[in-house]
Amino acid sequence: MSDLAAASPPRTPPLAAFVVPAAALATLLPWVSSGAALIAGIAIALTLGNPWPAKTRALAHRTLVWSVVGLGAGMNLAVVARVGVHGIAYTAIGITVALALGTFLGRRLRVAGDTSLLVTVGTAICGGSAIAAVAPTIGAKEHDVSMALVTVFLLNAIALFLFPAIGHRLHLGQEAFGLWSALAIHDTSSVVGAASQYGSRALEVATAAKLARALWIVPLVFVIARRRRQRDAEGAGAAKAKKPWFILGFLAAAALVTFVPALSGAGHLVAALAQRLLAMTLFLIGLGLSRAALRKLGVRPLLQGIGLWLVLGSGTLGAILLHWIS
């Protein structure tokens, strides 16, 4: 009898078995933010536990890929191209500086390689979307993704209140504030939130500039995938990198709604649904963060993100005030 009991699989905690699917469905509601979904997943994982870690991990991988593809349907490549060509120089310089500085800070703080990379790309381009695009490409573990997302969403929440206050204090014009928000705040949703508090022109400039910046995800993912495959070929990679075919889907969706204007309305609907799917995905990713992983990672990823954000935020603000970028 004791041998049979020992061989039996552990029972699923009844409360967790109810809360996890209920909370997952709740994240699909339009008023649940991506950050709240992630925090909910982490909170459940650290208190009640995740009764189906393998299943939620597999599901998160699938929904992550499809949500990134769906987000492409919300992009108009013509608008993005016009804004992107205007600011291509400082955008390229800013992303390059962010990647170099993030790598340096990650090494100095001894942040785990994949976590450091995800924090860096999330800060350099567009927060959670960039992390979501890069994570499956490098085969990142759930706790690496969770910590990077927590760092980005925390700084987004701070920026939502801090940036408008700084802008008014320095008497920034609406165009200058919109550009600063697009360059220094991670997620598009937080950029829109901060800029909308400042004025309609700030919102217009910030949204266009952020969408143009977000498109840099495409070449970045391919570069990271290529470098990771080279590393794997040399026998140094712990997880085999995957070819980012889903990024082609992202581009195809964006091209379809751009060159077939009649599909614009449907494209915005698909993008909105993809945002909800991404929120549920972040909830599933949060479920993968265990207490042991949290103790191992510590506060170093957060310190890396804060340091990188402060340097980039103050640097871009200074460049705008000096009229180096406009």
Contacts in CASP RR format, 6 or more apart in sequence:
PFRMAT RR
TARGET T0000
AUTHOR 0000-0000-0000
METHOD contacts of the structure
MODEL  1
MSDLAAASPPRTPPLAAFVVPAAALATLLPWVSSGAALIAGIAIALTLGN
PWPAKTRALAHRTLVWSVVGLGAGMNLAVVARVGVHGIAYTAIGITVALA
LGTFLGRRLRVAGDTSLLVTVGTAICGGSAIAAVAPTIGAKEHDVSMALV
TVFLLNAIALFLFPAIGHRLHLGQEAFGLWSALAIHDTSSVVGAASQYGS
RALEVATAAKLARALWIVPLVFVIARRRRQRDAEGAGAAKAKKPWFILGF
LAAAALVTFVPALSGAGHLVAALAQRLLAMTLFLIGLGLSRAALRKLGVR
PLLQGIGLWLVLGSGTLGAILLHWIS
12 51 0 8 1.000
12 52 0 8 1.000
13 48 0 8 1.000
13 49 0 8 1.000
13 51 0 8 1.000
15 48 0 8 1.000
16 44 0 8 1.000
16 48 0 8 1.000
16 49 0 8 1.000
16 50 0 8 1.000
16 51 0 8 1.000
17 51 0 8 1.000
19 44 0 8 1.000
19 48 0 8 1.000
20 44 0 8 1.000
20 48 0 8 1.000
20 50 0 8 1.000
20 51 0 8 1.000
20 52 0 8 1.000
20 56 0 8 1.000
20 287 0 8 1.000
23 40 0 8 1.000
23 41 0 8 1.000
23 44 0 8 1.000
23 283 0 8 1.000
24 280 0 8 1.000
24 283 0 8 1.000
24 284 0 8 1.000
26 32 0 8 1.000
27 36 0 8 1.000
27 37 0 8 1.000
27 40 0 8 1.000
27 276 0 8 1.000
27 279 0 8 1.000
27 280 0 8 1.000
27 282 0 8 1.000
27 283 0 8 1.000
28 276 0 8 1.000
28 277 0 8 1.000
28 279 0 8 1.000
28 280 0 8 1.000
29 276 0 8 1.000
30 272 0 8 1.000
30 276 0 8 1.000
32 279 0 8 1.000
33 189 0 8 1.000
33 279 0 8 1.000
34 128 0 8 1.000
34 153 0 8 1.000
34 187 0 8 1.000
34 189 0 8 1.000
34 275 0 8 1.000
34 278 0 8 1.000
34 279 0 8 1.000
34 282 0 8 1.000
35 149 0 8 1.000
35 153 0 8 1.000
35 279 0 8 1.000
35 282 0 8 1.000
37 279 0 8 1.000
37 280 0 8 1.000
37 282 0 8 1.000
37 283 0 8 1.000
38 146 0 8 1.000
38 149 0 8 1.000
38 150 0 8 1.000
38 153 0 8 1.000
38 282 0 8 1.000
38 283 0 8 1.000
38 285 0 8 1.000
38 286 0 8 1.000
39 150 0 8 1.000
39 153 0 8 1.000
40 283 0 8 1.000
41 283 0 8 1.000
41 284 0 8 1.000
41 286 0 8 1.000
41 287 0 8 1.000
41 289 0 8 1.000
42 146 0 8 1.000
42 150 0 8 1.000
42 286 0 8 1.000
42 287 0 8 1.000
42 289 0 8 1.000
44 50 0 8 1.000
44 287 0 8 1.000
45 286 0 8 1.000
45 287 0 8 1.000
45 288 0 8 1.000
45 289 0 8 1.000
45 290 0 8 1.000
46 289 0 8 1.000
46 290 0 8 1.000
46 291 0 8 1.000
46 294 0 8 1.000
49 287 0 8 1.000
50 56 0 8 1.000
50 287 0 8 1.000
50 288 0 8 1.000
53 287 0 8 1.000
53 288 0 8 1.000
56 284 0 8 1.000
56 287 0 8 1.000
56 288 0 8 1.000
57 142 0 8 1.000
57 284 0 8 1.000
57 288 0 8 1.000
59 284 0 8 1.000
60 142 0 8 1.000
60 281 0 8 1.000
60 284 0 8 1.000
60 285 0 8 1.000
61 136 0 8 1.000
63 277 0 8 1.000
63 278 0 8 1.000
63 280 0 8 1.000
63 281 0 8 1.000
63 284 0 8 1.000
64 132 0 8 1.000
64 135 0 8 1.000
64 136 0 8 1.000
64 278 0 8 1.000
64 281 0 8 1.000
64 285 0 8 1.000
65 136 0 8 1.000
65 246 0 8 1.000
66 246 0 8 1.000
66 274 0 8 1.000
66 277 0 8 1.000
67 132 0 8 1.000
67 274 0 8 1.000
67 275 0 8 1.000
67 277 0 8 1.000
67 278 0 8 1.000
67 281 0 8 1.000
68 129 0 8 1.000
68 132 0 8 1.000
68 133 0 8 1.000
68 246 0 8 1.000
68 247 0 8 1.000
68 250 0 8 1.000
68 274 0 8 1.000
68 278 0 8 1.000
69 246 0 8 1.000
69 249 0 8 1.000
69 250 0 8 1.000
69 253 0 8 1.000
69 274 0 8 1.000
70 250 0 8 1.000
70 253 0 8 1.000
70 270 0 8 1.000
70 271 0 8 1.000
70 273 0 8 1.000
70 274 0 8 1.000
71 129 0 8 1.000
71 250 0 8 1.000
71 253 0 8 1.000
71 271 0 8 1.000
71 274 0 8 1.000
71 275 0 8 1.000
71 278 0 8 1.000
72 249 0 8 1.000
72 250 0 8 1.000
72 251 0 8 1.000
72 253 0 8 1.000
72 254 0 8 1.000
72 257 0 8 1.000
72 271 0 8 1.000
72 274 0 8 1.000
73 253 0 8 1.000
73 254 0 8 1.000
73 256 0 8 1.000
73 257 0 8 1.000
73 266 0 8 1.000
73 267 0 8 1.000
73 268 0 8 1.000
73 270 0 8 1.000
73 271 0 8 1.000
73 274 0 8 1.000
74 253 0 8 1.000
74 254 0 8 1.000
74 257 0 8 1.000
74 267 0 8 1.000
74 268 0 8 1.000
74 270 0 8 1.000
74 271 0 8 1.000
75 211 0 8 1.000
75 214 0 8 1.000
75 215 0 8 1.000
75 253 0 8 1.000
75 254 0 8 1.000
75 257 0 8 1.000
75 258 0 8 1.000
75 271 0 8 1.000
76 211 0 8 1.000
76 254 0 8 1.000
76 257 0 8 1.000
76 258 0 8 1.000
76 264 0 8 1.000
77 215 0 8 1.000
77 254 0 8 1.000
77 255 0 8 1.000
77 258 0 8 1.000
78 258 0 8 1.000
79 208 0 8 1.000
79 211 0 8 1.000
80 208 0 8 1.000
80 211 0 8 1.000
80 212 0 8 1.000
80 214 0 8 1.000
80 215 0 8 1.000
81 212 0 8 1.000
83 208 0 8 1.000
83 209 0 8 1.000
83 211 0 8 1.000
83 212 0 8 1.000
84 91 0 8 1.000
84 209 0 8 1.000
84 212 0 8 1.000
84 213 0 8 1.000
84 215 0 8 1.000
87 209 0 8 1.000
87 212 0 8 1.000
87 325 0 8 1.000
90 183 0 8 1.000
90 319 0 8 1.000
90 324 0 8 1.000
90 325 0 8 1.000
91 183 0 8 1.000
91 212 0 8 1.000
91 213 0 8 1.000
91 216 0 8 1.000
94 124 0 8 1.000
94 183 0 8 1.000
94 312 0 8 1.000
94 316 0 8 1.000
95 124 0 8 1.000
95 125 0 8 1.000
95 213 0 8 1.000
95 216 0 8 1.000
95 220 0 8 1.000
97 312 0 8 1.000
98 120 0 8 1.000
98 123 0 8 1.000
98 124 0 8 1.000
98 308 0 8 1.000
98 312 0 8 1.000
99 120 0 8 1.000
99 121 0 8 1.000
99 124 0 8 1.000
101 308 0 8 1.000
101 311 0 8 1.000
101 312 0 8 1.000
102 116 0 8 1.000
102 119 0 8 1.000
102 120 0 8 1.000
102 123 0 8 1.000
102 124 0 8 1.000
102 304 0 8 1.000
102 305 0 8 1.000
102 308 0 8 1.000
103 116 0 8 1.000
103 117 0 8 1.000
103 120 0 8 1.000
105 111 0 8 1.000
105 116 0 8 1.000
105 304 0 8 1.000
105 305 0 8 1.000
105 307 0 8 1.000
105 308 0 8 1.000
106 113 0 8 1.000
106 116 0 8 1.000
106 119 0 8 1.000
106 120 0 8 1.000
106 300 0 8 1.000
106 304 0 8 1.000
107 116 0 8 1.000
109 300 0 8 1.000
109 303 0 8 1.000
109 304 0 8 1.000
110 300 0 8 1.000
111 119 0 8 1.000
111 300 0 8 1.000
111 301 0 8 1.000
111 304 0 8 1.000
112 144 0 8 1.000
112 297 0 8 1.000
112 301 0 8 1.000
113 144 0 8 1.000
114 138 0 8 1.000
114 139 0 8 1.000
114 140 0 8 1.000
114 141 0 8 1.000
114 144 0 8 1.000
115 140 0 8 1.000
115 144 0 8 1.000
115 147 0 8 1.000
115 148 0 8 1.000
115 297 0 8 1.000
115 301 0 8 1.000
116 301 0 8 1.000
116 304 0 8 1.000
117 134 0 8 1.000
117 138 0 8 1.000
117 224 0 8 1.000
118 131 0 8 1.000
118 134 0 8 1.000
118 135 0 8 1.000
118 140 0 8 1.000
118 144 0 8 1.000
118 145 0 8 1.000
118 148 0 8 1.000
119 147 0 8 1.000
119 148 0 8 1.000
119 151 0 8 1.000
119 152 0 8 1.000
119 301 0 8 1.000
119 304 0 8 1.000
119 305 0 8 1.000
119 308 0 8 1.000
120 304 0 8 1.000
120 308 0 8 1.000
121 127 0 8 1.000
121 130 0 8 1.000
121 131 0 8 1.000
121 134 0 8 1.000
121 220 0 8 1.000
121 224 0 8 1.000
122 128 0 8 1.000
122 130 0 8 1.000
122 131 0 8 1.000
122 148 0 8 1.000
122 152 0 8 1.000
122 186 0 8 1.000
123 152 0 8 1.000
123 155 0 8 1.000
123 186 0 8 1.000
123 305 0 8 1.000
123 308 0 8 1.000
123 309 0 8 1.000
123 312 0 8 1.000
124 130 0 8 1.000
124 220 0 8 1.000
125 213 0 8 1.000
125 214 0 8 1.000
125 216 0 8 1.000
125 217 0 8 1.000
125 220 0 8 1.000
126 186 0 8 1.000
126 187 0 8 1.000
126 188 0 8 1.000
126 210 0 8 1.000
126 213 0 8 1.000
126 214 0 8 1.000
126 217 0 8 1.000
127 152 0 8 1.000
127 156 0 8 1.000
127 186 0 8 1.000
127 187 0 8 1.000
128 149 0 8 1.000
128 152 0 8 1.000
128 153 0 8 1.000
128 186 0 8 1.000
128 187 0 8 1.000
129 187 0 8 1.000
129 188 0 8 1.000
129 214 0 8 1.000
129 217 0 8 1.000
129 278 0 8 1.000
130 214 0 8 1.000
130 217 0 8 1.000
130 220 0 8 1.000
131 145 0 8 1.000
131 148 0 8 1.000
131 149 0 8 1.000
131 152 0 8 1.000
132 278 0 8 1.000
132 281 0 8 1.000
133 217 0 8 1.000
133 221 0 8 1.000
133 244 0 8 1.000
133 246 0 8 1.000
133 247 0 8 1.000
133 250 0 8 1.000
134 140 0 8 1.000
134 220 0 8 1.000
134 221 0 8 1.000
134 224 0 8 1.000
135 144 0 8 1.000
135 145 0 8 1.000
136 242 0 8 1.000
136 244 0 8 1.000
136 246 0 8 1.000
137 221 0 8 1.000
137 224 0 8 1.000
137 225 0 8 1.000
137 228 0 8 1.000
137 241 0 8 1.000
137 242 0 8 1.000
137 244 0 8 1.000
138 224 0 8 1.000
138 225 0 8 1.000
138 228 0 8 1.000
138 239 0 8 1.000
138 241 0 8 1.000
139 239 0 8 1.000
139 240 0 8 1.000
139 241 0 8 1.000
139 242 0 8 1.000
142 285 0 8 1.000
142 286 0 8 1.000
142 287 0 8 1.000
142 288 0 8 1.000
142 289 0 8 1.000
143 288 0 8 1.000
143 289 0 8 1.000
143 290 0 8 1.000
143 293 0 8 1.000
143 294 0 8 1.000
143 296 0 8 1.000
143 297 0 8 1.000
145 285 0 8 1.000
146 285 0 8 1.000
146 286 0 8 1.000
146 288 0 8 1.000
146 289 0 8 1.000
147 289 0 8 1.000
147 294 0 8 1.000
147 297 0 8 1.000
147 301 0 8 1.000
147 302 0 8 1.000
148 301 0 8 1.000
149 282 0 8 1.000
149 285 0 8 1.000
149 286 0 8 1.000
150 302 0 8 1.000
151 301 0 8 1.000
151 302 0 8 1.000
151 304 0 8 1.000
151 305 0 8 1.000
151 306 0 8 1.000
152 186 0 8 1.000
152 187 0 8 1.000
152 305 0 8 1.000
153 187 0 8 1.000
154 302 0 8 1.000
155 186 0 8 1.000
155 305 0 8 1.000
155 306 0 8 1.000
155 309 0 8 1.000
156 185 0 8 1.000
156 186 0 8 1.000
156 187 0 8 1.000
156 189 0 8 1.000
156 190 0 8 1.000
157 190 0 8 1.000
159 184 0 8 1.000
159 185 0 8 1.000
159 186 0 8 1.000
159 190 0 8 1.000
159 194 0 8 1.000
160 190 0 8 1.000
160 193 0 8 1.000
160 194 0 8 1.000
163 177 0 8 1.000
163 180 0 8 1.000
163 181 0 8 1.000
163 184 0 8 1.000
163 185 0 8 1.000
163 194 0 8 1.000
164 177 0 8 1.000
164 194 0 8 1.000
164 197 0 8 1.000
164 198 0 8 1.000
166 317 0 8 1.000
167 177 0 8 1.000
167 180 0 8 1.000
167 198 0 8 1.000
170 317 0 8 1.000
170 321 0 8 1.000
172 180 0 8 1.000
172 320 0 8 1.000
173 202 0 8 1.000
174 198 0 8 1.000
174 199 0 8 1.000
174 200 0 8 1.000
174 201 0 8 1.000
174 202 0 8 1.000
174 205 0 8 1.000
175 201 0 8 1.000
175 202 0 8 1.000
175 205 0 8 1.000
175 326 0 8 1.000
176 320 0 8 1.000
176 321 0 8 1.000
176 326 0 8 1.000
177 195 0 8 1.000
177 198 0 8 1.000
177 202 0 8 1.000
177 206 0 8 1.000
178 195 0 8 1.000
178 198 0 8 1.000
178 202 0 8 1.000
178 203 0 8 1.000
178 205 0 8 1.000
178 206 0 8 1.000
178 209 0 8 1.000
179 205 0 8 1.000
179 206 0 8 1.000
179 209 0 8 1.000
179 320 0 8 1.000
179 325 0 8 1.000
179 326 0 8 1.000
180 313 0 8 1.000
180 316 0 8 1.000
180 317 0 8 1.000
180 320 0 8 1.000
181 191 0 8 1.000
181 194 0 8 1.000
181 195 0 8 1.000
181 198 0 8 1.000
181 202 0 8 1.000
181 206 0 8 1.000
181 210 0 8 1.000
182 191 0 8 1.000
182 195 0 8 1.000
182 205 0 8 1.000
182 206 0 8 1.000
182 207 0 8 1.000
182 209 0 8 1.000
182 210 0 8 1.000
182 213 0 8 1.000
183 209 0 8 1.000
183 213 0 8 1.000
183 312 0 8 1.000
183 313 0 8 1.000
183 316 0 8 1.000
183 325 0 8 1.000
184 309 0 8 1.000
184 312 0 8 1.000
184 313 0 8 1.000
184 316 0 8 1.000
184 317 0 8 1.000
185 191 0 8 1.000
185 194 0 8 1.000
186 309 0 8 1.000
188 207 0 8 1.000
188 210 0 8 1.000
188 211 0 8 1.000
188 214 0 8 1.000
191 206 0 8 1.000
191 207 0 8 1.000
191 210 0 8 1.000
192 203 0 8 1.000
192 206 0 8 1.000
192 207 0 8 1.000
192 210 0 8 1.000
194 206 0 8 1.000
195 202 0 8 1.000
195 203 0 8 1.000
195 205 0 8 1.000
195 206 0 8 1.000
195 207 0 8 1.000
196 202 0 8 1.000
196 203 0 8 1.000
217 247 0 8 1.000
217 250 0 8 1.000
218 247 0 8 1.000
218 250 0 8 1.000
218 251 0 8 1.000
221 244 0 8 1.000
221 247 0 8 1.000
222 244 0 8 1.000
222 247 0 8 1.000
225 241 0 8 1.000
225 242 0 8 1.000
225 243 0 8 1.000
225 244 0 8 1.000
228 237 0 8 1.000
228 241 0 8 1.000
229 241 0 8 1.000
231 237 0 8 1.000
231 241 0 8 1.000
232 240 0 8 1.000
232 241 0 8 1.000
253 267 0 8 1.000
253 270 0 8 1.000
256 263 0 8 1.000
257 263 0 8 1.000
257 264 0 8 1.000
257 265 0 8 1.000
257 266 0 8 1.000
257 267 0 8 1.000
316 325 0 8 1.000
318 324 0 8 1.000
319 325 0 8 1.000
320 326 0 8 1.000
END
